[in-house]
Amino acid sequence: MRKKIMLSGLAARFYVHHGWTKELVDDYLLNGSFVEFHTDNHNDHYFILSVGSRYDIPRLLKDFPDLEIGSFFKEDLNESKEDLLKSRNW
């Protein structure tokens, strides 16, 4: 399954329906933790970094070269994957 990360204004959201599990996101942590959130559709949930946490962006991009980054913000359209992920990393 091709992985996708959705961006909100403050965080990168790792949705379970895009193939992310708690074990997988935790594997990329440099420090801190991920927090689990449920959507209005309680069958779906996602993980975001807790405040002060960081994950290994270069390794994530290396391991998932076809990673898709989704954003609803037009200012994100011209940014690289790495820059987009850095902007949502604490």
C-alpha positions, 0 to 999 in steps of 0.5 A: 500500500502506498503511504500518504501523510495528510497535513493540517495547519500544525501537524502531519497526520498519519492515518490508519487508513493510509497504512500507518500503525502505532508501531510503524510511526513509533519506529521513526521517532527520534524523541517524544511520542505520537498521540492517537486521535479519532475522527468523527468516523470512529472507525478511523484514527490517526497519529500526530506528534506530541508537543516537543517530539521529533521523527526521522524525516530523512529515513522516512523519505528513504524508506517510502520514496513514493510517499504522498503528502496531502495538504489543503493549503495552496502555499504548500503546493510548491514545497518539497516533501522534506520541507513540508514534513519539517514544517510540521515537525516540532 
